[in-house]
Amino acid sequence: MKMTGKILAITLLLLSLSFSGCAEEDVIEGLEEVQVDRVIDGDTIVVEGDIRVRLIGVDTPETVKANHIVELYGKEASAYTKDMLEGTYVYLEKDVSDVDQYGRALRYVFLEDGTLFNELLISEGYGKVVTYPPDVKYAERLMAAQVHARENNKGLWGLIIGNPNSMIYHMPDGKHYNEVTRPVFFETEEAAIAKGYRKSKD
């Protein structure tokens, strides 16, 4: 009986691994496989053929935009994307739009194991959700990833955030911290005050 139990357990394990592998293959089946040549910033990469790809649905802090300072947490986001993608093969999926106003290809980027990298960036707190219809195929998944990041104070969501409408800033443990829909991020309270924000009373 013991031997039969072991055989059954091994069989179930092999079946689960087989199904897992099939699931990963199903996700990337039919998608365009490309190598990532370099990373421009957290949400923009260059793939073979010198094609610039802008990740759909995620916005990371700026690091290379002309006439803009390096935004808070921008270097960390760029470093994360570089560490995860540069030199690797990824799979690209188009939504409705092909390119943006700058001529960059708009794509979802999948890792070889089927992970949606756009979603991973958000769930780890390196970027926030930004949705432009009609490219909304994974909008719900991306928003769920952001909720996870905010609730766990991941990355950007461990910083002080300001509400540009009320000019009030909130600490990560504040009552209304997760209610700000278009936050501005600050590393210190002094930085928020210097920009004209006042502290929340919650």
Backbone bond lengths (Angstrom), bond angles and torsions (degrees), N, CA, C in turn:
res aa  C-N    CA-C-N  psi(-1)  N-CA   C-N-CA  omega(-1)  CA-C   N-CA-C  phi
1 M - - - 1.466 - - 1.522 110.97 -
2 K 1.374 116.35 -42.15 1.458 119.85 -179.14 1.520 110.44 -60.65
3 M 1.347 116.32 -42.86 1.461 120.43 -178.93 1.534 110.10 -64.69
4 T 1.324 115.58 -40.44 1.465 119.84 178.09 1.519 110.64 -61.52
5 G 1.330 116.12 -40.15 1.463 120.86 178.84 1.510 111.57 -63.80
6 K 1.345 116.32 -40.85 1.462 120.56 179.37 1.522 110.84 -65.21
7 I 1.327 115.57 -43.09 1.471 120.01 179.45 1.526 110.33 -61.92
8 L 1.340 115.83 -41.87 1.464 120.28 179.43 1.526 110.90 -63.33
9 A 1.336 115.82 -42.43 1.464 120.29 -179.38 1.519 111.01 -63.43
10 I 1.336 115.98 -43.69 1.469 120.73 179.42 1.523 110.27 -63.93
11 T 1.336 115.39 -41.89 1.468 119.98 179.56 1.522 111.11 -61.04
12 L 1.337 116.26 -44.28 1.465 120.65 179.66 1.519 111.23 -64.35
13 L 1.345 116.26 -38.95 1.462 120.61 178.89 1.519 110.71 -63.16
14 L 1.334 116.03 -46.20 1.467 120.18 -179.95 1.525 111.15 -63.05
15 L 1.322 115.83 -38.56 1.462 119.46 178.72 1.519 111.49 -65.15
16 S 1.360 116.10 -41.04 1.467 119.32 -179.64 1.511 111.03 -65.80
17 L 1.336 116.53 -39.16 1.462 120.21 178.14 1.516 110.43 -66.15
18 S 1.335 115.14 -38.18 1.461 119.54 179.41 1.520 111.06 -64.10
19 F 1.350 115.81 -44.96 1.463 119.87 179.49 1.515 111.20 -65.56
20 S 1.350 116.73 -36.81 1.463 120.82 178.40 1.511 110.30 -62.63
21 G 1.338 115.66 -44.86 1.458 120.00 179.52 1.509 111.16 -62.75
22 C 1.334 116.32 -39.91 1.464 120.39 178.96 1.518 110.95 -64.01
23 A 1.357 115.88 -38.77 1.459 119.77 -179.51 1.515 110.67 -63.15
24 E 1.346 115.84 -42.57 1.459 119.95 178.86 1.518 110.53 -63.44
25 E 1.335 116.31 -42.90 1.457 120.59 -179.82 1.526 110.96 -64.87
26 D 1.341 116.40 -36.19 1.462 120.10 179.70 1.520 111.13 -64.13
27 V 1.340 116.53 -38.11 1.462 121.17 -178.23 1.517 111.21 -62.85
28 I 1.332 116.86 -44.77 1.466 120.05 -173.70 1.532 113.43 -97.36
29 E 1.338 116.69 -3.09 1.465 119.84 -179.68 1.529 110.81 -61.08
30 G 1.306 116.02 128.73 1.457 120.83 177.61 1.512 114.95 85.03
31 L 1.339 117.08 -5.09 1.461 120.07 179.00 1.523 110.62 -84.79
32 E 1.317 116.24 160.42 1.461 121.75 -178.32 1.532 110.53 -79.95
33 E 1.315 116.76 120.16 1.467 121.02 179.06 1.530 109.46 -90.98
34 V 1.323 116.46 127.90 1.465 121.14 -179.52 1.522 109.44 -141.70
35 Q 1.327 115.15 159.48 1.461 119.83 174.73 1.528 109.06 -98.19
36 V 1.320 115.51 138.97 1.461 120.79 177.64 1.522 108.51 -85.07
37 D 1.331 116.13 114.73 1.463 120.88 -178.56 1.521 111.97 -80.05
38 R 1.323 116.27 -42.90 1.467 119.14 178.86 1.520 110.30 -159.56
39 V 1.317 114.19 165.30 1.463 121.58 -179.03 1.519 108.72 -113.90
40 I 1.322 116.73 127.02 1.463 120.97 178.30 1.522 110.19 -84.19
41 D 1.311 116.58 -50.37 1.459 121.66 172.57 1.521 108.15 -155.69
42 G 1.317 116.83 -166.60 1.454 119.46 -173.03 1.508 115.82 -59.02
43 D 1.340 117.18 -32.90 1.467 119.37 -176.18 1.525 114.26 -116.94
44 T 1.322 117.64 12.31 1.470 120.88 -179.98 1.519 110.68 -136.39
45 I 1.331 116.31 129.07 1.460 121.26 -178.94 1.525 109.62 -129.57
46 V 1.329 115.29 166.16 1.461 121.38 174.71 1.516 107.45 -119.95
47 V 1.329 116.62 124.75 1.456 120.85 -179.63 1.522 109.43 -108.30
48 E 1.332 115.30 173.29 1.462 120.81 -177.12 1.525 111.12 -51.66
49 G 1.334 115.06 142.43 1.455 119.82 -174.79 1.513 111.52 90.99
50 D 1.345 115.58 7.39 1.466 122.87 179.98 1.529 111.72 57.84
51 I 1.334 115.16 39.59 1.461 121.24 179.28 1.527 109.59 -96.68
52 R 1.318 115.73 124.04 1.459 120.53 177.25 1.526 109.55 -83.89
53 V 1.310 114.98 131.87 1.463 120.96 -178.08 1.523 109.45 -120.36
54 R 1.320 115.56 125.43 1.472 121.87 176.25 1.520 107.68 -102.71
55 L 1.338 116.82 122.23 1.454 121.09 -178.57 1.529 110.26 -67.30
56 I 1.326 116.42 131.44 1.463 121.77 -179.06 1.527 110.75 -75.98
57 G 1.333 115.62 138.28 1.461 120.85 168.35 1.505 117.10 83.91
58 V 1.324 118.16 0.00 1.462 120.69 -178.51 1.521 109.97 -134.46
59 D 1.322 115.24 140.87 1.460 121.38 177.74 1.518 108.40 -127.24
60 T 1.328 116.54 117.77 1.458 120.80 176.86 1.526 108.98 -101.21
61 P 1.327 118.28 158.21 1.464 120.88 -179.74 1.527 111.77 -58.21
62 E 1.333 116.10 143.17 1.462 122.16 -176.40 1.528 112.01 -70.01
63 T 1.340 114.62 143.16 1.469 120.22 173.74 1.515 112.24 -130.83
64 V 1.337 117.66 -22.65 1.471 119.55 -173.94 1.528 113.30 -129.81
65 K 1.321 118.80 8.79 1.462 120.70 -177.66 1.525 110.30 -70.76
66 A 1.332 116.26 133.38 1.464 121.53 -177.93 1.524 111.35 -58.61
67 N 1.333 115.18 136.62 1.469 123.00 177.45 1.524 113.26 64.55
68 H 1.330 116.73 20.11 1.459 121.46 176.76 1.527 109.68 -123.33
69 I 1.326 115.50 141.83 1.458 119.02 175.22 1.527 108.77 -74.80
70 V 1.327 115.90 161.32 1.464 120.06 175.46 1.523 107.73 -68.52
71 E 1.316 116.43 121.29 1.459 120.34 -176.07 1.524 111.49 -79.58
72 L 1.320 114.50 155.06 1.452 121.98 -179.86 1.524 110.85 -55.65
73 Y 1.313 116.53 129.08 1.462 126.43 179.87 1.524 113.13 75.10
74 G 1.341 116.54 6.57 1.460 119.86 178.63 1.519 113.05 -67.43
75 K 1.331 116.25 -42.32 1.465 120.02 -179.46 1.522 110.96 -64.18
76 E 1.327 115.92 -39.46 1.463 119.65 179.38 1.530 111.32 -65.20
77 A 1.331 116.25 -40.99 1.468 120.08 179.09 1.522 111.09 -65.07
78 S 1.326 116.23 -42.96 1.470 120.37 178.90 1.522 110.98 -63.39
79 A 1.330 115.89 -42.54 1.462 120.51 -179.53 1.527 111.05 -64.15
80 Y 1.327 116.86 -38.30 1.464 120.89 179.65 1.524 110.88 -64.71
81 T 1.330 116.23 -47.00 1.462 119.95 179.53 1.524 110.89 -63.87
82 K 1.318 116.43 -39.88 1.466 120.18 178.90 1.521 110.75 -63.53
83 D 1.322 116.03 -44.23 1.463 120.58 -179.33 1.527 111.50 -64.67
84 M 1.322 116.82 -36.47 1.460 121.20 -176.32 1.529 113.52 -82.69
85 L 1.343 117.41 -33.69 1.463 119.11 -169.19 1.518 116.68 -114.40
86 E 1.311 118.11 -35.23 1.466 119.25 -170.86 1.530 112.12 -58.99
87 G 1.334 115.28 126.02 1.461 121.18 179.63 1.514 114.58 85.34
88 T 1.330 117.33 -3.20 1.464 120.68 -178.71 1.529 110.78 -99.66
89 Y 1.322 115.25 168.30 1.461 120.71 173.73 1.526 108.67 -97.83
90 V 1.319 115.70 134.09 1.458 121.47 179.03 1.526 109.08 -129.92
91 Y 1.324 115.54 172.43 1.464 121.23 -179.17 1.528 108.96 -122.01
92 L 1.316 115.94 129.84 1.458 121.67 -175.23 1.526 111.90 -104.64
93 E 1.332 115.09 136.86 1.464 120.97 176.09 1.527 109.49 -126.04
94 K 1.315 116.25 128.54 1.460 121.86 176.63 1.525 109.21 -87.91
95 D 1.332 116.15 148.23 1.462 120.61 173.45 1.528 107.65 -95.99
96 V 1.316 118.90 -112.51 1.463 121.57 177.52 1.524 110.83 -99.32
97 S 1.326 116.18 -51.08 1.467 120.91 -179.77 1.519 110.53 -77.43
98 D 1.313 116.34 144.76 1.465 120.69 179.44 1.523 111.76 -90.47
99 V 1.332 116.81 -45.80 1.465 121.09 -178.87 1.526 109.73 -135.98
100 D 1.361 115.71 162.74 1.460 119.91 175.76 1.524 110.02 -96.08
101 Q 1.314 117.14 -172.91 1.463 121.43 -176.01 1.524 113.28 -65.96
102 Y 1.336 116.15 -15.99 1.463 120.56 179.27 1.524 112.48 -98.23
103 G 1.327 116.47 3.96 1.453 120.49 179.16 1.515 114.69 83.61
104 R 1.333 116.93 9.34 1.464 120.13 178.73 1.530 109.97 -83.68
105 A 1.329 115.56 139.35 1.462 119.90 177.40 1.525 109.25 -67.45
106 L 1.315 117.00 129.59 1.461 122.15 178.12 1.523 108.81 -93.03
107 R 1.328 115.98 117.47 1.463 118.77 -174.06 1.536 112.27 -145.65
108 Y 1.327 113.86 154.48 1.458 121.53 163.75 1.517 105.48 -89.76
109 V 1.321 117.14 139.81 1.461 121.70 -177.01 1.525 109.40 -114.69
110 F 1.316 115.76 121.56 1.458 121.38 178.93 1.521 110.28 -108.88
111 L 1.331 116.01 139.29 1.461 121.16 173.72 1.524 109.03 -78.80
112 E 1.318 115.92 170.43 1.467 120.14 -177.21 1.527 112.53 -62.73
113 D 1.352 117.36 -24.96 1.466 119.53 -179.91 1.529 112.47 -88.69
114 G 1.344 116.06 6.69 1.459 119.74 178.26 1.515 114.87 92.60
115 T 1.339 117.34 -1.84 1.466 121.11 178.57 1.526 110.61 -68.15
116 L 1.321 116.78 132.58 1.461 121.78 175.13 1.523 107.55 -81.82
117 F 1.328 116.97 109.04 1.460 120.51 -173.65 1.525 111.97 -67.09
118 N 1.316 118.13 -33.66 1.468 120.93 176.42 1.524 109.71 -54.90
119 E 1.322 115.40 -44.26 1.460 122.31 -179.92 1.524 111.05 -68.34
120 L 1.321 116.76 -40.61 1.460 121.68 -179.54 1.526 111.23 -62.56
121 L 1.325 116.92 -43.37 1.469 121.34 177.62 1.522 110.95 -54.87
122 I 1.318 115.52 -43.90 1.460 120.50 -177.99 1.520 111.38 -71.58
123 S 1.318 117.45 -44.14 1.467 120.85 -176.97 1.521 112.32 -65.58
124 E 1.346 116.96 -25.68 1.461 121.01 178.12 1.531 111.98 -90.37
125 G 1.331 116.36 -0.65 1.457 120.38 175.22 1.511 115.62 82.14
126 Y 1.334 117.29 19.27 1.465 120.04 179.71 1.530 112.52 -89.69
127 G 1.313 117.23 -10.50 1.457 120.92 179.57 1.507 110.07 -157.60
128 K 1.315 115.85 170.63 1.458 120.41 178.46 1.526 109.57 -121.64
129 V 1.313 115.19 160.65 1.460 121.18 -177.51 1.525 110.39 -71.53
130 V 1.321 115.45 133.82 1.462 121.33 171.31 1.524 106.72 -139.08
131 T 1.317 116.39 120.04 1.463 121.19 -172.71 1.522 111.44 -116.05
132 Y 1.318 115.13 128.02 1.460 121.34 176.49 1.526 108.91 -124.99
133 P 1.348 117.11 103.46 1.462 119.22 175.94 1.529 110.09 -56.65
134 P 1.318 117.32 146.56 1.473 128.01 12.28 1.528 114.40 -92.57
135 D 1.345 117.84 11.04 1.468 120.10 -175.14 1.527 110.47 -88.03
136 V 1.327 116.30 77.63 1.462 121.37 -171.77 1.533 112.86 -129.86
137 K 1.315 118.12 20.86 1.466 120.97 -174.94 1.523 112.42 -55.11
138 Y 1.328 117.22 -43.34 1.464 120.57 -177.16 1.528 112.15 -109.82
139 A 1.321 117.59 22.57 1.467 121.69 -175.50 1.528 112.68 -57.19
140 E 1.326 117.20 -42.45 1.465 120.37 -178.64 1.522 111.04 -66.41
141 R 1.320 116.95 -40.37 1.468 120.51 178.10 1.524 110.97 -63.69
142 L 1.317 115.84 -42.64 1.459 119.98 -178.87 1.526 110.82 -66.04
143 M 1.321 117.01 -40.05 1.460 119.92 178.87 1.526 111.09 -66.27
144 A 1.321 117.14 -38.10 1.463 120.78 177.22 1.523 110.37 -63.62
145 A 1.334 116.51 -37.52 1.469 120.91 177.82 1.522 110.32 -64.56
146 Q 1.324 116.69 -37.46 1.464 119.91 179.39 1.528 111.28 -69.35
147 V 1.313 116.93 -39.02 1.463 120.62 176.25 1.524 109.73 -58.97
148 H 1.330 116.26 -43.70 1.465 121.28 177.57 1.523 110.92 -59.45
149 A 1.331 116.78 -46.37 1.465 121.09 -178.38 1.523 111.18 -63.97
150 R 1.323 117.18 -42.34 1.464 121.26 -178.86 1.520 110.99 -66.61
151 E 1.325 116.74 -44.56 1.462 120.48 -177.94 1.519 112.24 -65.98
152 N 1.334 116.30 -24.74 1.464 120.80 -178.83 1.526 112.81 -106.82
153 N 1.342 116.49 10.87 1.473 121.89 178.20 1.521 112.34 50.90
154 K 1.319 115.81 44.93 1.465 121.10 -179.46 1.523 110.12 -83.06
155 G 1.331 115.88 134.92 1.454 121.37 172.81 1.510 114.20 53.12
156 L 1.339 116.09 -118.98 1.466 121.98 179.83 1.521 112.47 -54.31
157 W 1.314 116.15 -33.53 1.458 120.49 -174.70 1.519 112.87 -80.33
158 G 1.322 117.82 7.47 1.457 121.74 171.09 1.516 110.53 -100.83
159 L 1.336 116.16 1.80 1.459 122.19 -179.04 1.530 110.81 -96.48
160 I 1.316 116.10 167.71 1.460 121.60 173.04 1.523 107.75 -71.44
161 I 1.326 116.99 136.82 1.461 118.92 178.22 1.527 110.54 -121.36
162 G 1.332 114.36 143.92 1.453 119.94 178.69 1.513 110.83 -112.25
163 N 1.322 115.60 146.60 1.459 121.79 175.29 1.528 107.71 -98.24
164 P 1.330 118.55 107.99 1.463 120.91 -176.06 1.526 113.85 -66.22
165 N 1.325 117.47 -16.32 1.466 120.30 178.04 1.526 111.64 -78.68
166 S 1.325 116.02 -42.37 1.466 120.64 -178.71 1.524 112.86 -97.99
167 M 1.345 116.29 -13.14 1.471 122.65 -175.30 1.531 111.16 58.63
168 I 1.326 114.85 36.92 1.463 122.20 175.81 1.521 108.38 -114.84
169 Y 1.348 116.50 138.53 1.465 118.98 176.88 1.522 110.24 -107.88
170 H 1.329 114.87 152.12 1.459 122.10 -175.28 1.527 110.32 -125.97
171 M 1.330 115.54 139.99 1.457 121.65 175.44 1.531 109.09 -82.27
172 P 1.358 117.48 156.52 1.475 120.28 -178.09 1.524 114.62 -54.86
173 D 1.345 117.07 -29.07 1.468 119.56 -179.91 1.528 112.31 -96.43
174 G 1.337 116.59 10.30 1.456 120.58 -178.63 1.520 113.28 -72.14
175 K 1.325 115.90 152.68 1.461 122.73 -177.05 1.526 112.38 -60.80
176 H 1.337 116.81 -37.16 1.464 120.51 -175.30 1.532 113.18 -105.48
177 Y 1.322 116.28 14.32 1.471 121.05 -176.07 1.526 112.01 -55.82
178 N 1.309 116.65 -44.81 1.468 120.75 -175.13 1.529 113.75 -85.59
179 E 1.322 116.69 6.26 1.461 119.68 -178.80 1.524 113.00 -96.67
180 V 1.329 117.33 -11.11 1.464 121.00 -178.61 1.524 108.90 -75.03
181 T 1.314 116.75 122.62 1.463 120.33 -173.85 1.527 113.86 -88.32
182 R 1.319 118.22 -30.38 1.468 121.22 179.56 1.530 108.47 -128.33
183 P 1.337 116.58 71.59 1.462 120.57 -171.90 1.526 114.94 -73.47
184 V 1.331 113.91 151.67 1.463 122.62 168.75 1.523 105.47 -110.92
185 F 1.330 117.89 134.82 1.457 120.98 -172.68 1.529 112.19 -100.11
186 F 1.339 114.95 141.90 1.465 121.53 177.78 1.525 109.65 -134.35
187 E 1.323 115.26 143.38 1.463 119.94 179.13 1.519 111.60 -81.85
188 T 1.342 117.26 -32.06 1.463 121.95 -178.87 1.525 110.17 -135.30
189 E 1.336 115.21 161.70 1.460 119.82 175.92 1.523 110.58 -65.95
190 E 1.334 115.73 -36.05 1.459 120.16 179.41 1.530 111.33 -59.22
191 A 1.337 115.78 -39.22 1.464 120.27 179.80 1.527 110.68 -65.93
192 A 1.327 116.78 -38.54 1.465 120.96 178.64 1.524 110.74 -66.95
193 I 1.321 116.00 -44.31 1.466 120.89 -179.85 1.524 110.79 -63.70
194 A 1.328 116.11 -38.42 1.468 120.90 179.75 1.524 111.67 -62.68
195 K 1.329 116.50 -25.13 1.464 121.10 179.03 1.532 112.11 -92.27
196 G 1.333 115.85 6.00 1.459 119.33 176.29 1.513 115.73 94.02
197 Y 1.328 117.36 8.97 1.460 120.83 179.31 1.528 110.59 -87.88
198 R 1.333 116.26 151.49 1.460 121.27 173.85 1.527 109.08 -119.30
199 K 1.313 115.04 153.93 1.461 120.16 -173.76 1.523 111.97 -73.95
200 S 1.329 115.50 142.04 1.457 121.42 175.44 1.522 109.96 -64.11
201 K 1.315 116.96 146.57 1.464 121.62 -179.40 1.523 112.49 -89.70
202 D 1.350 117.69 1.36 1.473 118.59 -177.52 1.516 111.10 -73.49
